Amino acid sequence: MSKSQYEESDLLLYFHHNSLYSQKVIMTLYEKGINFKTHLVNLASNEQYESWFLEINPLGEVPVLVDGVKVIPDSKRIIQYLEDNFSNGYKRLLPQDDRKLDVIALRDDIDSLPIGFITKGAPYHTDYLLNSKSPFLPSNRTFMMDAQSRRCQIIQKAANDNPLVSDILLDKAYQQHKFQVELKSVQNYELALERVDEVMNKIEAVLIENNKDNPKEFVFLFSNELTSADISLTVLLVRLDQLGLSHRYWNATSLRPLIDKYYCQVKQRDSFKQSIPQYGSVADR
Ligand SMILES: N[C@@H](CCC(=O)N[C@@H](CS)C(=O)NCC(=O)O)C(=O)O
């Protein structure tokens, strides 16, 4: 059953401004024109491990969408839920024709990049970074590394305090410990950045193909209509830019220039300004 645009919204999104997964969901909600309410979960003070939030998501992660009695964690599931349930009178972000599989394939390529690893590893590999921006300014790096090194302990404590979800959290603490060791390896970091290079090559090729009939006009990845793949690409570009990695992947003249053009133009969209606090007014919500 799909919902109509005129129904009163009872959607509630638990989110954090600087969470890339939250940004993806917020941009999706704005692009589709869906009304929603928000609840900020303060990740900096580890509010995600408080008992009230673990009852909503035992993994202690945002975003989570609550629609009446339905609780939907995980950005990928939320985006699918929104596309399935808000189709009547709302913009579709997946084409209805045979381009749908191409959109999903490219979106999955983008979504499977190790961007969490690249983000959390950045303060340990500063030689790669140039012109980092808020919220990843050089002055925040010590805070990020401290927060990273305390994570295992915080998750373990949450596991002890919340026996009903302790198995899930102890597994997360174990994964976190391995992650923490891998983060510090330059080889691992370089490999993660190379995976982004491969996907960026694909994206530049798609943009060249779709621009060839219309070089002056801006086109999205697959047509003149923005799709779910464009949202995944947009938040990825923001994150690379804020970390100080854009110089490795694109510029206006000699390195994947269509990605540069794409990024400049997508930043003008209202949904972008609503989703990325450093560019808009999301903090006022
Ligand atoms: N697979 C999840 C990942 C969500 C996720 O990693 N969220 C991060 C913020 S970007 C989080 O809440 N981290 C808090 C923590 O793990 O302590 C999704 O796609 O939504």
The ligand as a Tripos MOL2 file, in Angstrom:
@<TRIPOS>MOLECULE
LIG
   20    19     1     0     0
SMALL
NO_CHARGES

@<TRIPOS>ATOM
      1 N1         24.7250    0.2130    8.0140 N.3       1 LIG1
      2 C1         24.2670    1.3550    8.7620 C.3       1 LIG1
      3 C2         25.4650    2.0650    9.3400 C.3       1 LIG1
      4 C3         25.0400    3.1800   10.2710 C.3       1 LIG1
      5 C4         26.2320    3.7780   11.0160 C.2       1 LIG1
      6 O1         27.3570    3.2680   10.9500 O.2       1 LIG1
      7 N2         25.9610    4.8630   11.6940 N.am      1 LIG1
      8 C5         27.0040    5.5430   12.4560 C.3       1 LIG1
      9 C6         26.9940    7.0130   12.1400 C.3       1 LIG1
     10 S1         27.5170    7.3250   10.4860 S.3       1 LIG1
     11 C7         26.6890    5.4290   13.9340 C.2       1 LIG1
     12 O2         25.5600    5.5840   14.3420 O.2       1 LIG1
     13 N3         27.7320    5.2080   14.7300 N.am      1 LIG1
     14 C8         27.6110    5.1790   16.1550 C.3       1 LIG1
     15 C9         28.3360    3.9990   16.7420 C.2       1 LIG1
     16 O3         28.5290    2.9720   16.0480 O.co2     1 LIG1
     17 O4         28.7080    4.1000   17.9000 O.co2     1 LIG1
     18 C10        23.4340    2.2640    7.8480 C.2       1 LIG1
     19 O5         23.5870    2.1780    6.6190 O.co2     1 LIG1
     20 O6         22.5950    3.0100    8.3490 O.co2     1 LIG1
@<TRIPOS>BOND
     1     1     2 1
     2     2     3 1
     3     2    18 1
     4     3     4 1
     5     4     5 1
     6     5     6 2
     7     5     7 1
     8     7     8 1
     9     8     9 1
    10     8    11 1
    11     9    10 1
    12    11    12 2
    13    11    13 1
    14    13    14 1
    15    14    15 1
    16    15    16 2
    17    15    17 1
    18    18    19 2
    19    18    20 1
@<TRIPOS>SUBSTRUCTURE
     1 LIG1         1 GROUP 0 **** ****
